[in-house]
Amino acid sequence: MSVDLTELFENASAPPMFVDADRVLARGRRRRLRRRIGWSVAALPAVVIAAIVAGVVFTGLGSTGVTMPASGGLSSSGVGSVGVVDHG
């Protein structure tokens, strides 16, 4: 480098390096609040869907009216139960 540029770099002053702690903390709190709100908004539909599914399952609204036999083997009509093979 030439002498002129070296002198310029040596004599140049950098801007003051200052970090305001209150400003940094406020920014962090805002980010945390936004993140929490985002997760709450994202979790709300999942909770609603889970409640609806639980309500359908436990109240029987999703029932098709088909009942399974209580025990396997041959019934009185001589037809075996679903999924049971009589080898006798």
C-alpha positions as CSV (number, residue, x, y, z in Angstrom):
1,M,0.0,0.0,0.0
2,S,1.1,3.5,-0.5
3,V,1.9,5.7,2.4
4,D,-1.2,7.8,1.7
5,L,-3.6,4.9,2.2
6,T,-1.8,3.6,5.3
7,E,-2.0,7.1,6.9
8,L,-5.7,7.2,6.1
9,F,-6.4,3.8,7.7
10,E,-4.4,4.7,10.8
11,N,-6.1,8.0,11.2
12,A,-9.6,6.8,10.5
13,S,-11.9,6.5,13.4
14,A,-14.5,3.7,13.7
15,P,-18.0,4.5,14.7
16,P,-18.6,4.0,18.4
17,M,-19.6,0.4,19.2
18,F,-22.5,0.6,21.6
19,V,-25.2,-2.0,22.3
20,D,-28.2,-0.9,24.4
21,A,-29.1,-3.7,26.7
22,D,-32.7,-2.6,27.2
23,R,-33.2,-2.5,23.4
24,V,-31.7,-6.0,23.0
25,L,-33.9,-7.4,25.8
26,A,-37.0,-5.8,24.4
27,R,-36.3,-7.2,21.0
28,G,-35.8,-10.7,22.5
29,R,-39.1,-10.4,24.5
30,R,-41.0,-9.5,21.3
31,R,-39.5,-12.4,19.4
32,R,-40.4,-14.8,22.2
33,L,-44.0,-13.4,22.4
34,R,-44.4,-13.8,18.6
35,R,-43.1,-17.4,18.8
36,R,-45.5,-18.3,21.6
37,I,-48.4,-16.8,19.8
38,G,-47.4,-18.6,16.6
39,W,-47.3,-22.0,18.4
40,S,-50.7,-21.3,20.0
41,V,-52.3,-20.4,16.7
42,A,-50.8,-23.5,15.1
43,A,-51.8,-25.8,18.0
44,L,-55.4,-24.6,18.1
45,P,-56.7,-26.5,15.0
46,A,-55.0,-29.7,16.2
47,V,-56.8,-29.4,19.6
48,V,-60.1,-28.8,17.9
49,I,-59.7,-31.8,15.6
50,A,-58.7,-34.0,18.5
51,A,-61.7,-32.9,20.5
52,I,-64.1,-33.6,17.5
53,V,-62.5,-37.1,16.9
54,A,-62.8,-37.9,20.6
55,G,-66.4,-36.8,20.7
56,V,-67.3,-38.9,17.7
57,V,-65.5,-42.0,19.0
58,F,-66.8,-41.8,22.6
59,T,-70.4,-40.8,21.8
60,G,-70.9,-43.3,19.1
61,L,-71.8,-40.8,16.4
62,G,-69.5,-42.6,14.0
63,S,-71.1,-46.0,14.7
64,T,-72.3,-47.9,11.6
65,G,-74.7,-50.0,13.5
66,V,-72.8,-53.2,12.8
67,T,-72.2,-55.3,15.9
68,M,-69.6,-58.0,16.2
69,P,-70.5,-61.4,17.7
70,A,-69.5,-61.8,21.3
71,S,-67.9,-65.2,20.9
72,G,-66.4,-67.2,18.1
73,G,-67.4,-70.6,16.8
74,L,-70.6,-71.7,15.1
75,S,-73.7,-69.7,15.6
76,S,-77.2,-71.1,15.8
77,S,-77.6,-70.8,12.0
78,G,-74.5,-73.0,11.4
79,V,-72.4,-70.2,9.9
80,G,-69.0,-69.5,11.5
81,S,-68.2,-66.1,12.9
82,V,-66.2,-63.6,10.8
83,G,-62.5,-64.4,10.9
84,V,-63.0,-67.8,12.7
85,V,-62.3,-71.0,10.9
86,D,-63.9,-74.2,12.3
87,H,-61.6,-77.2,11.7
88,G,-63.7,-79.6,13.7
